[in-house]
Amino acid sequence: MSCDHPSHRNQLPAPCIIDTGTVVSKQDMQRLLSDLTRVRYIHFQNGVSVCEGEGCVLEVFADVQRATLVANHALYINVCSFDYLELGRSGETSWFDLVQDGRQLRLIPLVNLLEEQRSHSFDPAALEAMVAEVLSASWDAQIDDEEHFPF
């Protein structure tokens, strides 16, 4: 069975960007940035570095009424503040350049998403032991209630 419907024949395929390229869709920009946690940021104005620092991405949103804020090691990123996002890579280092006119905010992830997910994985035996402990405590509480409040 084919997905080639008559009404879709004249449409271009959706973009496919792998590691480098330009993203103009606000939804795609938001999806890319929402996985970021700790970053190094560099603010460029007309190609000149104005300031830089490290912080945590606390929120990524799309709202024409709200600002992008970078202060006190916290980043609140509004994708509507930028015209496009440029993905870049050099060796193992990736970055996200948010661009609007002569302004550029470069975000360099400090946490590897794959390593972070591995460190949060559960040991099945440990999980089973925790569940057994919770169930046992629940049963003990029920027995204590029955002893103190018989009906």
N, C-alpha and C positions, 0 to 999 in steps of 0.2 A: 504494500500500500504506500502510495506516495503522498507527500505533503504539498505537492505542486498543484494547488487549486487555481482555476482560471483567474480569479481576482487577485492572486498573489504573484502572478508571473511577471508583472511590470515593476514590482517593488524591489528595491535593493535589499540585500541581506543585512541583518543587524551587524554593527561593527564588531570586530574581534581584535582585542588589544592584548598583547602578551609582553609583559615586562617593560616595554617602552611604547610611547605614543601619546596622543592628545585625546583627552576626554572632554566633551562639551556638554553632555547630558548631566543636568543637575542631579538626577536620581543616581546615575552611575558614579558621579563624584561622591555623593553621600555614601553609597555602598562601599566604595574603596576606602574612604577615610574612617568609617565607623569601626573598623577592626583595629585602628591604631590605639595604643595605650600611652606608653612613654615615648617621647620624641625629642629630638634636637631640632630647633627651629632657627632659621636665618631669614631675616626680613631685608629684602633688597628694594631700593628705590632707584629707578633708572640705572640698574645694573650695579649699583654701589651698595655694599653691605652696610645697613644702618644699625642693626642690633641682632643679637643672637642669644640663645639660651636653651634650657631644657625644661620640659614640663610634661604634664599629663593631659591628653585629650579627654575632656570630660563630657563634651557634647558635640555632635555633628548634626546640623539641621539645615533646612531650606526655608527661609522666611524673609521676604523683602522688607519687613518692618524692623528686623533685629540686626544687630551688628556682630561682626566677628570680634572676639575679645581675646587678647593674650596678655595676662597679667598674673603676678603672684604664682608662677609656675603652673598655671591652668590655661588651657586652650578651649575656647568655645567657638567652633568653626561654623560659619554660615556659608554654605556653598553659593548662595546668591550674592555674596560679596565679591565673587570672582567670575571672570569671563570663561575660563577653562582651567583644566588641570593637566599638567604635563607629567607623565611618568618617565622617570629616568633610572638608569642603572649603570654602575661601574663596579665590575668584579662582583663581590657579594653584597655591596651596598646599594640599596634602592632608595629613591626619594620621590616625593610628591611636590611638584611646584604648582602652587595656586597663583594664577596670574590675572591681574586686572590693570589695564593700561600700563603704566610704568612701575607698578608695584608687583612684587613677587614674594610669596611666603613659602619658603622651602621647608618641608617636614621630612626629617630623616628618622625612621623608626629605630628605637634603641632596644626594642624587645623583638626577638624573632618569634613570630606567631606559632611556628611549628614547635619550637622549644617550649614555649609557654603552654601549649596544649598538652605536650608530653608530661610536663611537671604537674599538671592538674589531673592527670589520669588516675583512676582508682585501682587499687589492688582488690580483685574480686574476693579474696579470702578476708581481707580487712573489712570490706563492705558487709560480707555475710556475718562476720563477728559483731559488727555494730548493730545490724538488724536484730540478731539474736538477743543482744543485750537490751535493746529497746523493748522488744517483745516481752522479755523476762521481767523487766522493770514494770511494764504495764500490767502483767499478770499478778505480780506481787502487790501492786497497788489495789487491784480489784479484790484480791484475797483479804488485804488489810481492811478495805471498806466493808466487806461482808462480815468480818469478825466484829467490827465496831458498830455497825448499823444493821443488825439482823432484822428481817421483816417477818 
